[in-house]
Amino acid sequence: MSVLNVENVSHGFGGRQILDEASFRLLKGEHVGLVGANGEGKSTFLDIITGKLIPDKGKVEWSNRVTVGYLDQHSVLSKGKSIRDVLKEAFQSMFELEAEMLSLYDAMGTATEEQLAKMMDDVGEIQTILESNGFYSIDAKVEEVANGLGLGEIGLDKDVTDLSGGQRTKVLLTKLLLQNPTILLLDEPTNYLDAEHIEWLSRYLKNYENAFILISHDIPFLNNVINVIYHLENATLSRYTGNYEEFTQLLALKKEQELKAYEKQQKEVDRLEDFIARNKARISTTGRAKSRQKQLDKMEILEKPKEKIKPVFKFHEARTPGRIIFEAQNLILGYDEPLTRPMKLKLERGQKIAIRGVNGLGKTTLLKTLLGILPPISGQVQLGDYLFPGYFEQESSLHNTNTPLDEVWSEFPGLSNAEVRQALARCGLTNEHISSKMMVLSGGENAKVRLCKLMLKDVNWLVLDEPTNHLDVDAKGELKKALKEFKGTVLLVSHEPEFYADWVSDIWNLEQWTTKII
């Protein structure tokens, strides 16, 4: 049974076609991966099916009595509530039923016999609904799912306004799973999850009895949880059955067939045009030339398969630094209270280190402390000589009204317009991206702009905080290649072991220094 039907939907933005006659169906219980390169319009598609955007043409129809839960890249939380308060909002309808039941009990004291009988029936019905939906074990359910995604380590009584962007995303995701909607819409849910919590979410979604549509560039995660792929490319939506690996094989075969068909037709067109050119002027052969022209005119000309622009990343190396990049003695990280026990760390020239550990332990705080952006609670960091660091922050402003051109030019005013455009193009950004505001670009396009700025600097120490968040498969592969080739020093925070496992020289696990119970 189909729970969602999308028929011939077209949508454009700023002169660019995002969807062209796209059709889509979601069957009951299907686990769909929506894939495509950064900026192809995956999040736009979710906005259209949820009614946030009205398409230029086409039809979107949901079946009756479905509930839809949507986690997007830019969800927000209300101020002044604890994590527990927000998570309990997932059961708001049941709390309202309980309040109705309690008011019925209050009214029974003054009710007539007839009214009392009706009230008892209503109370019995409400009680059955609450019990069958696990209302009296809500606290245990909240704790179970919250712990599965790592919120228990943060503390469920913490105010949501004190959370990082990644922690806020975790809260929203946990709330969504507790709501248990008929259909889940998940836009890059693993971006702020560490390996353990991705594994928990993977098990949860694999066994999820309802349907979901998932956008993710985490291929092992996708492979584990989906059974259908919809591929969005060049405004066209195509359906494939199977996991991501099976899809890539089918896509490669399809592209090979399309290219062969195009090349075969081009040879035929060239042959016909050559015949027409040689024979149209002769009286004896002009009839055959006209016949070939009619044949050519009737031919449906195939377009040459478009090659996607692939980014090319390369970091420019500054002069060689001293042997020691930094040395930290008795370093305690934190803000108002310590996040770690005293740490002793040393990074030497040429080392490439990945930092791991569950969220909330202070991985970002460590990077900022080492760079001098944040002061430690105690201890000291001694930096080496001749350092030229390049820092990639995990989060970017959602309200940045600069265009990518402005963003790069403001930091590198000595470059010409053409040089800035060339630098952005090398990162896989088109003219349309370059002239759009940062706040309307996808997360992946945003990350490419920030990587572009990093690649215009001379650096000998790269400090990267979750650089693969939002990046598509091609961009992620190119970034990995660039970091392998970089001869300088790298300090990387990442929740994707498959991204760094084969090129880092060591892994630092922050869990061995944490003051928290894990």
C-alpha positions as CSV (number, residue, x, y, z in Angstrom):
1,M,0.0,0.0,0.0
2,S,1.3,3.4,-0.9
3,V,1.5,6.0,1.9
4,L,2.9,8.8,-0.3
5,N,2.5,9.6,-4.0
6,V,4.3,12.3,-5.8
7,E,3.3,12.8,-9.4
8,N,5.1,14.9,-12.0
9,V,6.5,17.5,-9.6
10,S,8.6,20.3,-11.0
11,H,10.3,23.0,-9.0
12,G,12.8,25.7,-9.8
13,F,14.7,28.2,-7.7
14,G,16.5,31.3,-9.0
15,G,16.5,30.2,-12.6
16,R,17.7,26.7,-11.8
17,Q,15.6,23.6,-12.2
18,I,15.6,21.5,-9.0
19,L,13.0,18.9,-10.0
20,D,11.7,18.2,-13.4
21,E,8.6,16.0,-13.7
22,A,9.7,14.0,-10.7
23,S,7.5,11.1,-9.5
24,F,8.0,9.2,-6.2
25,R,6.0,6.6,-4.2
26,L,6.6,5.4,-0.7
27,L,5.1,2.0,0.2
28,K,4.1,0.9,3.7
29,G,7.2,-0.2,5.6
30,E,9.7,0.9,3.0
31,H,13.1,2.2,4.1
32,V,14.2,4.7,1.5
33,G,17.5,6.4,1.0
34,L,17.3,9.7,-0.9
35,V,20.8,10.2,-2.4
36,G,22.5,12.7,-4.7
37,A,25.4,15.2,-4.7
38,N,25.4,18.3,-2.6
39,G,23.0,20.9,-3.8
40,E,20.9,18.6,-6.1
41,G,17.8,19.4,-4.1
42,K,17.3,16.5,-1.6
43,S,16.3,18.8,1.3
44,T,14.1,20.8,-1.1
45,F,12.3,17.6,-2.0
46,L,11.5,16.9,1.7
47,D,10.3,20.5,2.1
48,I,7.9,19.9,-0.9
49,I,6.4,16.7,0.4
50,T,5.9,18.1,3.9
51,G,4.2,21.3,2.5
52,K,7.0,23.7,3.5
53,L,7.4,24.5,-0.2
54,I,4.7,24.6,-2.9
55,P,6.0,23.1,-6.1
56,D,5.7,25.0,-9.4
57,K,3.6,22.1,-10.7
58,G,2.6,18.5,-9.9
59,K,0.8,16.7,-7.1
60,V,1.8,15.4,-3.6
61,E,-0.7,13.1,-1.9
62,W,-0.4,11.4,1.5
63,S,-2.7,8.6,2.5
64,N,-5.2,9.2,5.2
65,R,-4.4,9.0,8.9
66,V,-0.6,9.0,8.5
67,T,1.6,10.9,11.0
68,V,4.8,12.4,9.7
69,G,7.9,13.2,11.7
70,Y,10.6,15.4,10.1
71,L,14.1,16.0,11.3
72,D,15.7,18.6,9.0
73,Q,19.2,20.2,9.0
74,H,18.0,23.5,10.5
75,S,15.5,22.4,13.2
76,V,15.3,24.7,16.3
77,L,14.4,24.3,20.0
78,S,12.4,26.6,22.2
79,K,14.3,28.4,25.0
80,G,14.0,27.7,28.7
81,K,13.1,24.0,28.6
82,S,15.1,21.0,29.9
83,I,16.0,18.1,27.6
84,R,13.5,15.9,29.5
85,D,10.7,18.5,29.0
86,V,11.4,18.6,25.2
87,L,11.4,14.8,25.0
88,K,8.2,14.5,26.9
89,E,6.5,16.7,24.3
90,A,6.6,13.6,22.1
91,F,3.7,12.3,24.2
92,Q,1.7,15.5,24.3
93,S,-1.4,13.9,22.9
94,M,-1.3,11.3,25.7
95,F,-0.8,13.9,28.4
96,E,-3.9,15.8,27.0
97,L,-5.9,12.5,27.2
98,E,-4.7,12.1,30.8
99,A,-5.8,15.6,31.7
100,E,-9.2,14.9,30.0
101,M,-9.6,11.7,32.1
102,L,-8.7,13.6,35.4
103,S,-11.2,16.3,34.6
104,L,-13.9,13.6,34.0
105,Y,-13.0,12.1,37.5
106,D,-13.5,15.6,39.0
107,A,-16.8,16.0,37.3
108,M,-18.2,12.6,38.5
109,G,-19.0,14.0,41.9
110,T,-21.8,16.2,40.6
111,A,-22.9,14.0,37.6
112,T,-26.3,12.4,37.2
113,E,-26.5,8.6,36.9
114,E,-26.8,8.8,33.2
115,Q,-23.9,11.3,32.9
116,L,-21.8,9.1,35.2
117,A,-22.3,6.0,33.0
118,K,-21.2,8.0,30.0
119,M,-18.2,9.4,31.9
120,M,-17.2,5.9,33.0
121,D,-17.3,4.7,29.4
122,D,-15.1,7.6,28.3
123,V,-12.7,7.1,31.2
124,G,-12.4,3.4,30.3
125,E,-11.7,4.2,26.7
126,I,-9.0,6.7,27.6
127,Q,-7.5,4.4,30.1
128,T,-7.3,1.6,27.4
129,I,-5.6,4.0,24.9
130,L,-3.1,5.2,27.5
131,E,-2.2,1.7,28.6
132,S,-1.9,0.3,25.1
133,N,0.5,3.2,24.2
134,G,2.7,2.7,27.2
135,F,1.7,5.9,28.9
136,Y,2.7,4.7,32.4
137,S,6.2,3.7,31.3
138,I,7.0,7.0,29.4
139,D,9.8,7.9,31.8
140,A,11.5,4.6,31.2
141,K,11.0,4.9,27.4
142,V,12.4,8.4,27.4
143,E,15.5,7.2,29.4
144,E,16.0,4.2,27.0
145,V,16.0,6.2,23.7
146,A,17.8,9.2,25.3
147,N,20.6,6.9,26.5
148,G,20.8,5.1,23.2
149,L,21.6,8.4,21.5
150,G,23.9,9.7,24.2
151,L,21.7,12.3,25.9
152,G,22.0,10.6,29.3
153,E,25.7,11.6,29.4
154,I,24.7,15.2,29.0
155,G,22.0,15.1,31.7
156,L,18.3,15.2,30.9
157,D,17.7,18.2,33.3
158,K,20.1,20.4,31.3
159,D,18.6,23.5,29.7
160,V,18.4,23.1,25.9
161,T,19.7,26.6,25.4
162,D,23.0,25.5,26.8
163,L,23.5,22.7,24.3
164,S,25.8,22.7,21.3
165,G,24.4,22.4,17.7
166,G,25.2,18.7,17.7
167,Q,23.5,18.1,21.1
168,R,20.4,20.0,20.0
169,T,20.2,17.8,16.9
170,K,20.4,14.7,19.2
171,V,17.5,16.0,21.3
172,L,15.3,16.6,18.2
173,L,16.1,13.2,16.8
174,T,15.4,11.5,20.1
175,K,12.0,13.3,20.4
176,L,11.2,12.3,16.8
177,L,11.9,8.6,17.6
178,L,9.8,8.7,20.7
179,Q,6.9,10.1,18.7
180,N,7.0,6.9,16.6
181,P,5.3,8.4,13.5
182,T,3.9,6.4,10.6
183,I,6.6,8.0,8.4
184,L,10.0,9.3,9.4
185,L,11.8,11.9,7.3
186,L,15.5,12.2,8.4
187,D,17.9,14.7,6.9
188,E,21.5,13.7,7.7
189,P,20.7,12.3,11.2
190,T,24.2,10.9,11.9
191,N,26.1,14.2,11.4
192,Y,26.4,14.9,15.1
193,L,26.4,11.3,16.4
194,D,29.5,9.4,17.4
195,A,30.2,5.8,16.3
196,E,28.4,4.1,19.2
197,H,25.2,6.1,18.8
198,I,25.2,5.7,15.0
199,E,25.3,1.9,15.7
200,W,22.4,2.2,18.0
201,L,20.4,4.3,15.5
202,S,21.3,1.8,12.8
203,R,19.8,-1.0,14.8
204,Y,16.7,1.0,15.6
205,L,16.0,2.0,12.0
206,K,16.8,-1.5,10.7
207,N,14.0,-2.9,12.9
208,Y,11.7,0.1,12.4
209,E,8.3,-1.3,11.3
210,N,7.1,1.9,9.7
211,A,8.4,3.7,6.6
212,F,11.1,6.3,6.4
213,I,12.9,8.5,3.9
214,L,16.6,9.1,4.9
215,I,19.1,11.5,3.5
216,S,22.6,10.6,4.5
217,H,26.2,10.6,3.0
218,D,27.3,7.9,5.6
219,I,27.4,4.9,3.2
220,P,27.9,2.1,5.8
221,F,24.9,3.5,7.7
222,L,22.8,3.8,4.6
223,N,23.7,0.3,3.5
224,N,22.6,-1.1,6.8
225,V,19.2,0.4,7.1
226,I,17.6,1.0,3.6
227,N,16.1,-1.3,1.0
228,V,15.2,1.3,-1.7
229,I,17.2,4.1,-3.2
230,Y,15.9,7.2,-4.9
231,H,18.6,9.0,-6.8
232,L,18.3,12.8,-7.5
233,E,20.6,14.0,-10.3
234,N,20.1,16.8,-12.9
235,A,16.5,17.4,-11.6
236,T,15.6,13.8,-12.3
237,L,14.5,11.3,-9.6
238,S,15.1,7.6,-10.3
239,R,14.1,4.6,-8.2
240,Y,16.4,1.6,-7.5
241,T,15.7,-1.5,-5.4
242,G,18.4,-2.6,-3.0
243,N,21.1,-1.0,-0.8
244,Y,23.6,1.7,-1.7
245,E,26.2,-0.7,-3.0
246,E,23.7,-2.3,-5.4
247,F,22.5,1.1,-6.5
248,T,26.1,2.2,-7.4
249,Q,26.5,-0.9,-9.6
250,L,23.2,-0.3,-11.4
251,L,23.9,3.4,-11.8
252,A,27.3,2.8,-13.3
253,L,25.7,0.3,-15.8
254,K,23.0,2.8,-16.6
255,K,25.5,5.6,-17.3
256,E,27.6,3.2,-19.5
257,Q,24.5,2.3,-21.5
258,E,23.4,5.9,-21.9
259,L,26.9,6.9,-23.1
260,K,27.0,4.0,-25.6
261,A,23.6,4.9,-26.9
262,Y,24.6,8.6,-27.3
263,E,27.9,7.7,-29.1
264,K,26.1,5.2,-31.4
265,Q,23.5,7.9,-32.3
266,Q,26.1,10.5,-32.9
267,K,27.9,8.2,-35.4
268,E,24.6,7.7,-37.1
269,V,23.9,11.5,-37.2
270,D,27.4,12.1,-38.6
271,R,26.9,9.5,-41.3
272,L,23.5,10.9,-42.3
273,E,24.7,14.5,-42.3
274,D,27.8,13.5,-44.4
275,F,25.6,11.7,-46.9
276,I,23.2,14.7,-47.1
277,A,26.0,17.2,-47.6
278,R,27.6,15.1,-50.4
279,N,24.4,14.3,-52.3
280,K,21.9,17.1,-51.9
281,A,23.4,19.2,-54.8
282,R,23.3,16.3,-57.3
283,I,20.1,15.9,-59.3
284,S,20.5,12.1,-59.4
285,T,20.9,11.7,-55.7
286,T,18.9,14.7,-54.3
287,G,15.9,12.4,-53.6
288,R,18.0,10.1,-51.4
289,A,19.5,13.1,-49.6
290,K,15.9,14.4,-48.8
291,S,15.0,10.9,-47.6
292,R,18.0,10.9,-45.2
293,Q,17.1,14.4,-44.1
294,K,13.6,13.3,-43.1
295,Q,15.1,10.3,-41.3
296,L,17.3,12.8,-39.4
297,D,14.5,15.2,-38.6
298,K,12.4,12.4,-37.1
299,M,15.2,11.2,-34.9
300,E,14.9,11.9,-31.2
301,I,18.3,13.3,-30.4
302,L,19.8,12.0,-27.2
303,E,21.6,14.5,-24.9
304,K,25.1,13.8,-24.0
305,P,25.1,12.4,-20.4
306,K,26.2,15.2,-18.0
307,E,29.2,14.7,-15.9
308,K,28.8,16.1,-12.4
309,I,31.4,18.7,-11.3
310,K,33.7,16.9,-8.9
311,P,35.6,19.0,-6.4
312,V,39.4,19.0,-6.3
313,F,40.9,19.7,-2.9
314,K,44.5,20.5,-2.2
315,F,46.0,22.2,0.8
316,H,49.0,24.6,0.4
317,E,51.8,23.9,2.7
318,A,53.6,26.7,4.6
319,R,57.2,26.6,5.7
320,T,58.3,23.6,7.9
321,P,57.5,24.2,11.6
322,G,59.6,23.1,14.5
323,R,59.6,19.4,15.6
324,I,57.0,20.0,18.4
325,I,53.6,21.4,17.2
326,F,52.3,21.6,20.8
327,E,52.9,20.2,24.2
328,A,50.2,20.3,26.9
329,Q,50.9,19.7,30.6
330,N,48.2,19.1,33.2
331,L,45.6,20.4,30.8
332,I,42.0,20.5,32.2
333,L,39.3,21.4,29.7
334,G,35.9,22.9,30.5
335,Y,33.9,26.0,30.9
336,D,32.3,26.5,34.3
337,E,33.3,23.0,35.4
338,P,36.0,20.5,34.3
339,L,35.2,18.2,31.4
340,T,38.5,16.2,31.8
341,R,41.1,15.1,34.3
342,P,44.6,16.6,33.8
343,M,45.8,15.7,30.4
344,K,49.3,15.3,29.0
345,L,49.5,15.6,25.2
346,K,52.2,16.1,22.7
347,L,51.9,16.5,18.9
348,E,54.9,16.3,16.7
349,R,55.5,17.6,13.1
350,G,54.0,15.3,10.5
351,Q,51.7,13.4,12.8
352,K,48.1,12.9,11.7
353,I,45.9,12.3,14.7
354,A,42.2,11.5,14.9
355,I,40.3,12.4,18.1
356,R,37.3,10.3,19.0
357,G,35.0,9.8,21.9
358,V,31.2,10.1,22.5
359,N,29.7,13.5,22.1
360,G,29.8,16.0,25.0
361,L,33.2,15.0,26.2
362,G,34.9,18.2,24.9
363,K,36.4,17.3,21.5
364,T,35.6,20.7,20.1
365,T,36.6,22.3,23.3
366,L,40.0,20.6,23.1
367,L,40.7,21.9,19.6
368,K,39.7,25.5,20.6
369,T,41.8,25.3,23.7
370,L,44.9,24.1,21.8
371,L,44.4,27.0,19.3
372,G,44.1,29.5,22.1
373,I,40.4,30.4,21.3
374,L,39.3,29.1,24.7
375,P,41.3,29.2,27.9
376,P,41.8,26.0,29.8
377,I,40.4,25.6,33.4
378,S,44.0,24.9,34.4
379,G,47.2,23.7,32.9
380,Q,49.0,25.1,29.9
381,V,49.6,24.6,26.2
382,Q,53.0,25.3,24.8
383,L,52.9,25.9,21.0
384,G,55.9,25.2,18.8
385,D,57.7,27.5,16.4
386,Y,56.7,28.7,12.9
387,L,53.1,27.4,13.1
388,F,50.6,28.3,10.4
389,P,47.4,26.6,11.6
390,G,44.2,26.2,9.5
391,Y,41.0,25.6,11.4
392,F,37.8,24.1,10.1
393,E,34.9,24.7,12.6
394,Q,32.1,22.2,12.9
395,E,29.3,24.8,12.8
396,S,28.6,27.7,10.5
397,S,26.2,30.6,10.9
398,L,22.6,29.9,9.7
399,H,22.1,33.6,9.1
400,N,25.1,34.4,6.9
401,T,23.8,36.7,4.1
402,N,27.2,36.8,2.3
403,T,27.5,35.1,-1.0
404,P,30.4,32.6,-1.3
405,L,32.1,35.2,-3.5
406,D,31.8,37.8,-0.7
407,E,32.8,35.3,1.9
408,V,36.1,34.4,0.3
409,W,36.8,37.9,-1.1
410,S,36.4,39.5,2.4
411,E,39.1,37.2,3.7
412,F,41.4,37.3,0.6
413,P,40.9,40.9,-0.8
414,G,44.1,40.6,-2.8
415,L,42.5,38.0,-5.2
416,S,40.8,39.0,-8.4
417,N,37.1,38.2,-9.0
418,A,38.2,35.5,-11.5
419,E,40.7,34.0,-9.0
420,V,38.0,33.7,-6.3
421,R,35.5,32.1,-8.8
422,Q,38.2,29.7,-10.0
423,A,39.0,28.7,-6.3
424,L,35.3,28.1,-5.6
425,A,34.8,26.2,-8.8
426,R,37.6,23.8,-7.9
427,C,35.7,23.0,-4.8
428,G,32.7,21.9,-6.9
429,L,30.6,25.0,-6.8
430,T,28.8,26.4,-9.8
431,N,28.2,30.0,-10.8
432,E,24.7,29.7,-9.3
433,H,26.1,28.6,-5.9
434,I,28.7,31.3,-6.0
435,S,26.0,34.0,-6.4
436,S,23.6,32.6,-3.8
437,K,23.6,33.6,-0.1
438,M,25.5,31.3,2.3
439,M,22.3,30.8,4.4
440,V,20.4,29.2,1.4
441,L,23.1,26.8,0.4
442,S,23.0,23.2,1.5
443,G,25.2,22.1,4.4
444,G,27.6,20.4,1.9
445,E,27.9,23.5,-0.3
446,N,28.5,25.6,2.8
447,A,31.3,23.2,3.9
448,K,32.9,23.5,0.5
449,V,33.1,27.3,0.8
450,R,34.8,27.0,4.1
451,L,37.2,24.4,2.8
452,C,37.9,26.7,-0.1
453,K,39.0,29.5,2.3
454,L,41.2,27.0,4.1
455,M,42.9,25.9,0.8
456,L,43.7,29.5,-0.1
457,K,45.9,29.8,3.0
458,D,49.5,28.5,3.5
459,V,49.2,26.1,6.4
460,N,51.4,23.5,8.1
461,W,48.9,22.4,10.8
462,L,45.3,21.5,9.9
463,V,42.8,21.4,12.8
464,L,39.5,19.9,11.5
465,D,36.3,19.6,13.5
466,E,34.0,17.1,11.7
467,P,34.8,18.3,8.2
468,T,32.9,15.4,6.5
469,N,29.5,16.5,8.0
470,H,27.2,17.2,5.0
471,L,29.8,16.4,2.3
472,D,28.6,14.1,-0.4
473,V,30.5,10.9,-1.3
474,D,32.7,12.4,-4.1
475,A,33.7,15.4,-1.9
476,K,34.4,13.2,1.1
477,G,36.6,11.0,-1.1
478,E,38.5,14.0,-2.5
479,L,39.0,15.4,1.0
480,K,40.4,12.1,2.2
481,K,42.8,12.1,-0.7
482,A,43.9,15.7,0.0
483,L,44.6,14.9,3.6
484,K,46.6,11.8,2.8
485,E,48.8,13.9,0.4
486,F,49.2,16.8,2.8
487,K,52.7,16.7,4.2
488,G,51.9,18.8,7.2
489,T,50.4,17.9,10.6
490,V,46.7,17.1,11.0
491,L,44.5,17.0,14.1
492,L,41.0,15.7,13.2
493,V,37.7,15.2,15.0
494,S,35.5,12.8,13.1
495,H,32.7,10.3,13.9
496,E,33.5,8.3,10.7
497,P,36.3,5.8,11.3
498,E,36.1,4.6,7.7
499,F,37.1,8.2,6.7
500,Y,40.4,8.3,8.6
501,A,41.3,4.7,9.6
502,D,43.8,4.1,6.8
503,W,45.8,7.3,6.9
504,V,46.1,8.6,10.5
505,S,49.2,7.8,12.5
506,D,47.3,7.6,15.9
507,I,43.9,7.9,17.5
508,W,43.4,9.8,20.8
509,N,40.3,8.7,22.7
510,L,39.0,11.5,24.9
511,E,37.1,9.0,26.9
512,Q,40.2,8.1,28.9
513,W,40.5,11.6,30.3
514,T,36.8,12.4,30.8
515,T,35.3,13.2,34.2
516,K,31.9,11.9,33.0
517,I,30.5,8.4,33.5
518,I,30.3,6.7,30.1
